[in-house]
Amino acid sequence: MFRPLSIFIGTRYTRAKRRNRFVSFISMTSMIGLALGVLAMIVVLSVMNGFQREMSSRILGMVPHATIVGVKPIDDWQPVAAAAMKNPEVTAAVPFTEMEGMLSYKGLMQPIQISGVDPAQEGKVSIVAQHIVQGRLDALKPGEFGVVIGEITARRFRLNVGDKITLIVPEVSTAPGGITPRMQRLNVVGVFKVGAELDGSMGLIHVADAATMQRWEPNQVQSVRLAVKDLYAAPKVSSDIAAGLGAEFKADDWTHTQGSLFSAMKMEKTIIGLLLLMIVAVAAFNIIATLIMVVNDKGADIAILRTIGATPRQIMAIFMVQGTVIGIVGTLIGGVLGVIAALNVSELVGWFERVSGQHIFSSDVYFVSNLPSELQGGDVLLICSAGFVLSFLATLYPAWRAAKIEPAHALRYS
C-alpha cells in the first residue's frame, strides 16, 4: 500500500528500537505523562459533574423551580394553576406560601424558611416525601399546626416527632417600631433529610396554617409553585405565564435563590479544568524535548535523506508525524482509561473503603456518602481534542530544526 515518505519514515521512527535508549525512555515518559493527564482531567471533571447533579437533584428538588406570586394574597389559586399548565414546559402547579422566621426551643434559636404546602399535592413538585426519615408528610393537617423540619435542625435542637417548638415570625403593625414579633407553637410531625444545607434551614407546614399565621382566609395562598421540564427555561416560562395573567402577578424562579450556588459550581469546574489542562500541556510539551533528542540522534539519517532528494518540507513532516503519533497514542490511552475510571470511580472508592476500613465520605460529615460521577461525552471530546492540539503544536519547533539541518555539516560530524 502506498504511503507518503514522511508518514512511512515518521511511523517507522516511532516503532523502531533506537540506538539511544534514553531517547526511547523520554518518548515513553511523554506518552505516559500525556495519558495520565488526560485520565486525571476526565475523572475529575466527571466527579464534579456528579456532585453538580447530586446538588441539583437535591436542592432543586426541594426549592420551587418557579412561582407565580400574587401582589395580594390569591383567593383562588386553581385558575392560576390552570393557566400555568397550558404552558407545555410546566409539569405541575400547586399552592404555595413562604415565610421567614426564627425557631425557638429551650433558649436556642435559628433562622428558618417556612414553606406552606399541600401535603396531598407536594409530591408533584418536590422530593421531600421520598426523604422523610421520621414521621410522615401527610401528618400535616390544617388547624393542627404541624411542622416537618430538616434533620440538621432536629439534631441541633434534639427534637423528635411529637416535640413542640416555637416559630417567631415578624408582623407589620402600627406600633412605633413598625414590626412586632408573632409567636406560634408548632408540633413536630416529621423530619426530612435530603443531604444538603436545606436540612438546616427549611421547614414545612400546611398551607392553610400558613394562611392563618399571615391572618389571611384559610383558602388564600401567596403563590402557585411550578415544576418545569427544563430548569434553565424556568425564568422565561414563569415570566411568560405572569405576563399573561396581568399586573396582579409577578414571577420568581430558582435562579434568584440558588443561582449563585450553581454559578459558583460552574466557575469552579472551569477553573479546575484549566488547572488540569496545564498538566496535559506539560506532558504534551515534553514531546519537544523528545523530538529534539531524536533530531540530534538522527542527524546522519536526515542528511542522507536530504542528499537523495528529500525536501525540507518532507523532513519537517517526518518529525511532525512522529510527535503527533506519540500524542495521539498517549491521548487515546488516557481517554480510554479515563472513561473506564470515571464509569467505575464510585465502585473503586467503595472497594478502597472496604479494604482500608476508612470512610472517605462519611454521611455524618458530608452531604453525600459516596463519590458521584457523571461522564459527559462533551467533556471527553474537549479533553482529547486539547491533547491532540497541544501534541501537534509541540512538534513544530523540533521539526523546523530538523528541516534546517545542512547535509554536509551533519555528515562531517556523524
C-alpha positions in Angstrom: 0.0 0.0 0.0 1.4 3.4 -1.0 2.2 5.8 1.9 3.8 9.2 1.7 7.5 9.2 2.6 7.0 11.4 5.7 4.3 9.2 7.1 6.3 6.0 6.3 9.5 7.2 8.0 7.8 9.0 10.8 5.8 6.0 11.9 9.0 3.8 11.4 10.9 6.1 13.8 8.2 5.7 16.3 8.2 1.9 16.2 11.9 1.3 15.7 14.4 0.4 18.5 16.7 3.4 18.8 20.4 3.2 19.5 19.9 5.8 22.2 17.7 4.0 24.8 17.5 7.2 26.8 15.6 8.9 23.9 13.2 5.9 23.9 12.7 6.3 27.6 11.9 10.0 27.3 9.5 9.3 24.4 7.6 6.7 26.5 7.6 9.0 29.5 6.0 11.8 27.4 3.3 9.3 26.2 2.6 8.1 29.8 2.5 11.6 31.2 0.0 12.7 28.5 -2.1 9.6 29.2 -2.1 10.3 32.9 -3.0 14.0 32.4 -6.0 13.1 30.1 -7.1 10.4 32.6 -7.0 12.8 35.5 -9.0 15.5 33.6 -11.7 13.1 32.6 -12.1 11.6 36.1 -12.0 14.9 38.0 -14.5 16.6 35.7 -16.8 13.6 35.8 -16.7 13.7 39.6 -17.5 17.4 39.6 -20.4 16.7 37.2 -21.6 14.1 39.6 -21.5 16.5 42.5 -23.4 19.1 40.5 -26.0 16.6 39.5 -26.5 15.5 43.2 -26.8 19.1 44.4 -29.2 19.9 41.6 -31.4 17.0 42.2 -31.5 17.5 46.0 -31.7 21.3 46.2 -33.8 22.0 43.2 -35.9 19.0 44.1 -36.8 20.9 47.3 -37.0 24.6 46.3 -39.5 25.8 43.7 -38.4 25.8 40.1 -40.6 28.8 39.6 -43.5 30.6 41.3 -46.3 32.9 40.2 -46.7 35.3 43.1 -49.7 37.4 43.7 -49.3 41.1 44.5 -52.0 40.4 47.1 -53.0 37.0 48.6 -54.5 34.8 45.9 -58.1 34.0 46.8 -58.5 31.1 44.3 -55.2 29.5 43.1 -56.7 26.9 40.8 -57.4 29.3 37.8 -53.8 30.5 38.1 -52.6 26.9 38.1 -54.8 26.0 35.1 -53.4 29.0 33.2 -49.8 27.8 34.1 -50.5 24.2 33.0 -51.3 25.5 29.5 -47.6 26.1 29.0 -46.1 22.9 27.6 -42.9 23.3 29.8 -44.9 23.2 33.0 -45.4 19.7 34.5 -47.2 20.6 37.8 -48.7 23.6 39.6 -49.6 23.6 43.3 -50.5 26.1 46.0 -47.5 27.6 48.0 -46.9 30.1 50.7 -43.4 31.1 52.0 -42.4 32.8 55.2 -39.2 33.6 57.1 -38.9 33.4 60.8 -37.0 32.1 63.8 -37.3 28.8 65.5 -37.0 28.9 69.3 -36.6 25.9 71.6 -35.3 25.9 75.2 -33.4 29.1 74.7 -31.8 28.1 71.4 -32.8 29.9 68.2 -32.1 29.6 64.5 -33.4 31.3 61.3 -35.7 29.2 59.1 -37.5 29.4 55.8 -41.1 28.1 56.3 -42.9 26.7 53.3 -46.7 26.3 53.4 -47.6 23.3 51.3 -50.5 21.0 50.5 -49.2 17.5 51.5 -51.6 15.8 49.1 -50.0 17.6 46.1 -46.5 18.3 47.2 -45.2 15.1 45.6 -45.8 16.6 42.2 -43.2 19.4 42.7 -40.9 18.2 45.5 -38.9 15.2 46.5 -39.4 15.8 50.3 -41.8 12.9 50.7 -39.1 10.5 49.5 -36.7 11.7 52.1 -38.8 11.6 55.3 -36.8 9.8 58.0 -39.2 10.3 60.9 -43.0 10.8 60.8 -45.0 11.4 57.7 -45.6 14.4 55.4 -49.3 13.7 55.3 -49.4 14.2 59.1 -49.6 17.9 58.3 -53.3 18.7 58.9 -55.0 22.1 58.6 -55.5 23.7 62.0 -53.1 21.4 63.9 -50.0 23.5 63.2 -47.8 20.6 62.5 -44.3 21.1 61.1 -41.8 18.9 59.2 -38.2 20.0 59.9 -34.8 19.1 58.4 -32.5 16.6 60.0 -29.9 19.2 60.9 -32.5 21.3 62.7 -33.8 18.3 64.6 -30.2 17.3 65.6 -29.3 20.8 66.6 -32.4 21.2 68.9 -32.5 17.4 69.8 -36.1 17.2 68.5 -38.1 14.1 67.7 -41.6 13.6 66.4 -44.1 14.8 68.9 -42.0 17.6 70.4 -43.2 21.2 70.3 -41.2 24.2 69.0 -42.0 27.9 68.8 -42.0 29.8 65.5 -41.4 33.5 65.6 -42.4 35.5 62.5 -42.3 39.3 62.0 -45.6 41.1 61.6 -46.2 44.6 60.3 -48.1 46.7 62.9 -48.9 50.3 63.8 -46.5 50.1 66.8 -43.6 52.7 66.9 -41.2 50.1 65.7 -43.4 49.1 62.7 -42.8 45.4 63.2 -43.8 43.2 66.1 -42.9 39.5 66.6 -45.7 36.9 66.4 -45.3 33.5 68.0 -46.9 30.2 67.1 -46.5 26.9 68.8 -45.8 24.1 66.3 -45.9 20.3 66.7 -43.1 18.3 65.0 -44.8 15.7 62.9 -41.8 14.7 60.6 -38.1 15.0 59.9 -36.6 15.0 56.4 -33.1 14.5 55.2 -32.1 15.4 51.6 -28.4 15.7 52.3 -28.0 19.4 51.6 -27.9 22.7 53.6 -31.7 22.8 53.4 -31.8 20.2 56.2 -30.9 23.0 58.5 -32.7 26.0 57.0 -36.1 24.8 55.8 -39.4 23.6 57.4 -42.8 22.7 56.0 -46.3 23.5 57.4 -49.8 23.1 55.9 -50.7 25.9 53.5 -53.9 26.6 55.5 -51.9 27.0 58.7 -49.6 29.4 56.9 -52.6 31.5 55.8 -53.8 31.6 59.4 -50.4 32.8 60.7 -50.5 35.5 58.0 -54.0 36.5 59.1 -55.5 35.5 55.7 -58.5 33.5 54.9 -57.8 29.7 55.1 -58.1 29.3 51.3 -55.8 32.1 50.4 -52.2 31.5 49.3 -49.2 33.6 48.5 -48.3 32.0 45.1 -48.6 29.0 42.8 -45.5 26.8 42.7 -44.5 25.4 39.3 -42.4 22.4 38.2 -40.9 22.7 34.8 -39.2 20.3 32.4 -36.1 22.4 31.7 -34.8 24.1 34.8 -32.8 26.7 32.8 -36.0 27.7 31.0 -37.8 28.4 34.3 -37.2 32.2 34.2 -38.7 32.6 30.7 -41.6 30.2 31.4 -42.6 31.9 34.6 -42.3 35.4 33.2 -44.5 34.5 30.2 -47.1 33.0 32.5 -47.1 36.0 34.8 -47.3 38.4 31.9 -50.3 36.5 30.6 -52.1 36.7 33.9 -51.8 40.5 34.2 -50.2 43.1 36.5 -51.6 41.4 39.7 -49.0 38.7 39.3 -45.2 38.5 39.2 -42.8 35.7 38.5 -39.9 34.3 40.6 -37.7 31.3 40.0 -34.8 29.3 41.4 -32.1 31.4 39.8 -32.9 34.2 42.3 -32.5 32.0 45.4 -30.0 29.3 44.3 -28.4 30.8 41.1 -25.2 32.0 42.9 -24.6 28.4 44.2 -24.8 26.9 40.7 -22.8 29.7 39.1 -20.1 29.1 41.7 -20.0 25.4 40.9 -19.8 26.1 37.2 -16.9 28.5 37.7 -15.2 26.0 40.0 -15.4 23.3 37.3 -14.0 25.7 34.7 -11.0 26.8 36.9 -10.2 23.2 37.9 -10.4 22.2 34.3 -7.9 24.9 33.3 -5.5 23.9 36.0 -5.7 20.2 35.0 -5.2 21.3 31.4 -1.8 22.7 32.5 -0.8 19.1 33.4 -1.8 17.9 29.9 0.2 20.8 28.4 3.3 20.0 30.4 3.1 16.3 29.3 2.4 17.4 25.7 5.4 19.8 25.6 7.7 17.0 26.9 7.3 15.9 23.3 9.5 18.9 22.3 12.4 17.5 24.4 11.8 14.0 23.0 11.9 15.2 19.3 14.9 17.4 19.8 16.8 14.4 21.1 15.6 12.3 18.2 16.6 15.0 15.7 20.1 15.0 17.2 20.2 11.2 17.2 19.0 11.0 13.5 21.2 13.8 12.1 23.1 11.5 9.7 19.8 9.9 8.5 18.4 13.4 7.8 21.5 14.3 5.9 21.2 11.1 3.7 17.5 11.8 3.1 18.4 15.3 2.0 21.2 14.1 -0.2 18.9 11.7 -2.1 16.3 14.4 -2.7 14.1 14.8 0.3 12.9 18.4 0.7 13.0 20.4 3.9 9.2 20.2 4.0 9.3 16.4 3.9 11.9 16.3 6.7 9.8 18.6 8.8 6.7 16.4 8.1 8.6 13.2 9.3 9.1 14.6 12.8 5.7 16.1 13.0 4.2 12.7 12.2 6.4 11.1 14.9 5.5 13.6 17.6 1.8 13.5 16.6 1.7 9.7 16.8 3.1 9.9 20.3 0.5 12.5 21.3 -2.4 10.6 19.7 -1.4 7.3 21.3 -1.0 8.9 24.7 -4.2 10.8 24.4 -6.2 7.7 23.3 -4.8 5.6 26.1 -5.6 8.3 28.7 -9.1 8.8 27.2 -10.0 5.1 27.3 -8.6 4.6 30.8 -10.3 7.9 31.9 -13.7 6.8 30.6 -13.3 3.4 32.4 -12.2 5.0 35.6 -15.0 7.7 35.5 -17.7 5.0 35.0 -16.4 2.9 37.9 -15.0 5.5 40.3 -17.8 5.0 42.9 -17.1 1.2 43.0 -13.3 1.9 43.2 -13.8 4.2 46.2 -16.2 1.7 47.8 -13.6 -1.1 47.4 -10.9 1.1 48.9 -13.1 1.9 51.9 -13.8 -1.8 52.4 -10.1 -2.7 52.2 -8.8 0.2 54.3 -11.6 0.3 56.7 -11.7 4.1 56.4 -14.8 6.1 55.2 -13.7 8.8 52.7 -17.1 10.3 52.6 -18.8 9.9 56.0 -22.5 10.7 56.0 -22.1 12.4 59.4 -19.7 14.9 57.8 -20.6 15.2 54.1 -23.9 15.7 52.4 -23.1 12.7 50.1 -21.9 9.3 51.4 -20.3 8.2 48.1 -18.3 9.7 45.3 -20.8 10.5 42.5 -19.6 10.6 38.8 -21.3 11.6 35.6 -19.4 11.1 32.4 -20.3 13.6 29.7 -19.3 13.0 26.1 -18.6 16.7 25.5 -16.0 16.8 28.3 -14.2 13.7 26.9 -14.2 15.1 23.4 -12.9 18.5 24.6 -10.1 17.0 26.7 -9.0 14.6 23.9 -9.1 17.4 21.4 -7.0 19.6 23.6 -4.5 16.7 24.0 -4.3 16.3 20.2 -3.9 20.0 19.5 -1.2 20.5 22.2 0.7 17.5 21.0 0.7 18.8 17.4 1.9 22.2 18.5 4.7 20.6 20.4 6.1 19.1 17.2 6.5 22.3 15.2 9.8 23.6 16.7 11.8 20.3 16.7 10.5 19.5 13.1 11.6 23.0 12.0 15.0 22.4 13.5 15.3 19.1 11.6 14.4 20.8 8.3 17.2 23.3 8.8 20.0 20.7 9.2 22.6 21.0 6.5 23.6 17.6 5.0 27.3 18.4 4.6 27.6 19.6 8.2 25.7 16.6 9.6 27.7 14.0 7.7 31.0 15.7 8.6 30.4 15.2 12.3 28.5 12.0 12.3 
